[in-house]
Amino acid sequence: MFNIVAVDDFNMGAMENKGLNIFNSSAVLASPETSTDANFERIEAIIAHEYFHNWTGNRITCRDWFQLCLKEGLTVYRDSQFTSDMRSAPVKRISDVIGLRARQFPEDQGPLSHPVRPESFREINNFYTATVYEKGAEVIGMLKRLVGDEAYYKALDLYFERHDGQACTIEDWLKVFEDVTGRDLSQFKCWYSQSGTPRVQVSEAWDESDGQYTLTFRQHTPPTPGQEDKQPQVIPIAVGLLNPNGDEVMPTTVLEMTEGEQSFSFEGLASRPTPSILRGFSAPVVLEREASREERAFLLAHDTDEFNRWEAGRDLARDCLVGMVRDAANPDDLWLDGLEQVVRDDTLDPAFRALMLAGPTQSEIAQLLSEQGTTPDPDAIYAANERLRDHMADKWKLWLTDLMQDMRVHAPYEPSADQSGKRALAAALLALKTRLDHGVAAQVQFDRADNMTLQLSALTQLIRSGTGAPAIHAFHEQWKGDRLVMDKWFGLQVMASNPKETADVAARLTEHPAFDWTNPNRFRAVMGALAGHHAGFHRKDGAGYDLLADWLIRLDDKNPQTTARMCTAFQTWRRYDKTRQALMRKALERIKRKPNLSRDTEEMVTRILG
């Protein structure tokens, strides 16, 4: 039996209680008129996740809370594989990595860092984290790559057979793999006990006399709170080699790194190859390798691994934006010419092409600048991103409209992978088109839209163009009786706002009669959007920090779990300039001084402050 109940007021997406699963209504209710393609995909994944929990979480559960990743990491991996099968495996993999880098990497590299299996906790609610869930899933994926598909399936069969009806540990989980494969996984277990994101440096050597090419890897995991010294970890590194013509001379091969420094050689090559390293993002690490713009452009054009093709474009985009921010450089037309070829290639999945157009987030650029020793300026990053997007729109103006028309779906709406991909690419192109026509095409789409995906993508661009007031009102009048759609209305106005106005827009929306701050979905729609708007949240006068702190102080008595989670908006406070640091610290200390502060929030704020 798989019984469910849907409720509007719920902190999470769903909960796998045996016999009666609880779902947030946003994670189970959908129709073409009220839900976007992304909503449909999310609902599909969450239902799959909770259903899989019947086995990994319920029939086999955790001995104690320290083993939380035993059920959550495994089940996230299983639902990810399900979505990959239902839709596009490369697109799902890229999307997962984008999320991992946006949420888990900052957690791993900051004051909230903790192992996949935490060693201690004060409030267990605070360990429903990206590290336990998403990094926990990455650990499962690495294990599958190391042992191979057949051994993985045999191990899972043995796991269900041996432990059905039991409460287990990570050791029980790894033991079935040891028994099936004969491998010693004691070193692999470091992934569960060591916190932090390993950094893998790569160097190479080419011996033309005998056609031998050598890759040397060095791994290092920086210290994290409570863990100064790190042991070398088992890192599966998927590698392919391409010749100068772009042909693959060595298909994807998984190299197993187990030492601090390790070399791998490939012989009998006719010419020096171009390496494609960490294919499929085969391990949750930061890859450090010097590569020229020309090499990355080559991989963007020729790599047979979709993830690394996307990664090559992402690297070029990051370098372009960093140069624009730090050195006032011009946009990189070498990258943009390569990107144009990918975007206009009708043999490629439109969803993949849409991801290629998305580019790195502004928070990602801030992190990269910080790692390179430059204090990031959110305003400068925003301005560079705007200048780049304007340049792209102008450079591609002759074919944007035609490709948008090619992506139009004429059949009745379906939330299928094929239709969703076309609408995703069309939305990315509409964002560029709006920079040229100031919202004319977006208004036409808004007026004609027969599904929420088209209506919402048009409304987004109308708001960004500064012409959205009539559409905002029309949308409100059409959907004011639908609670889930109104969550979109609230959140979109904040997310699409000019950064100078973001905090003001959020503050104004909190005064709207429909702003029910006690409802987690509605609160996250506004305050989550504020925290996620990089330049808007980090407005130099601290208005974003103060507004979020005010509402977290108010929410803590009512909902400490959501309050504590949203405090993570401040976790990168040390990254920025002294003025912003002081303002964020002041906001955090104000939260900490609240009378009768919950254990959940007190723990998070204390750890963030350090």
LINWOTA-V697089 format. One record per helix or strand. SS is the DSSP state (H for helix, E for strand). FROM is the first residue (numbers start at 1). LEN is the number of residues. If there is no record, write none. Layout:
BEGIN
SS | FROM | LEN
SS | FROM | LEN
END
This chain:
BEGIN
E | 4 | 4
E | 14 | 2
E | 21 | 4
H | 25 | 3
H | 37 | 16
E | 56 | 1
E | 60 | 3
H | 65 | 22
H | 89 | 20
H | 124 | 4
H | 130 | 18
H | 149 | 15
E | 167 | 2
H | 170 | 12
H | 190 | 4
E | 199 | 9
E | 212 | 9
E | 224 | 1
E | 227 | 1
E | 235 | 8
E | 248 | 10
E | 261 | 6
E | 274 | 4
H | 279 | 3
E | 286 | 3
H | 293 | 10
H | 306 | 22
H | 333 | 11
H | 350 | 9
H | 362 | 10
H | 378 | 18
H | 400 | 7
H | 417 | 21
H | 440 | 9
H | 452 | 14
H | 469 | 11
H | 483 | 13
H | 502 | 8
H | 520 | 13
H | 534 | 4
H | 543 | 14
H | 560 | 11
H | 573 | 3
H | 578 | 15
H | 599 | 11
END
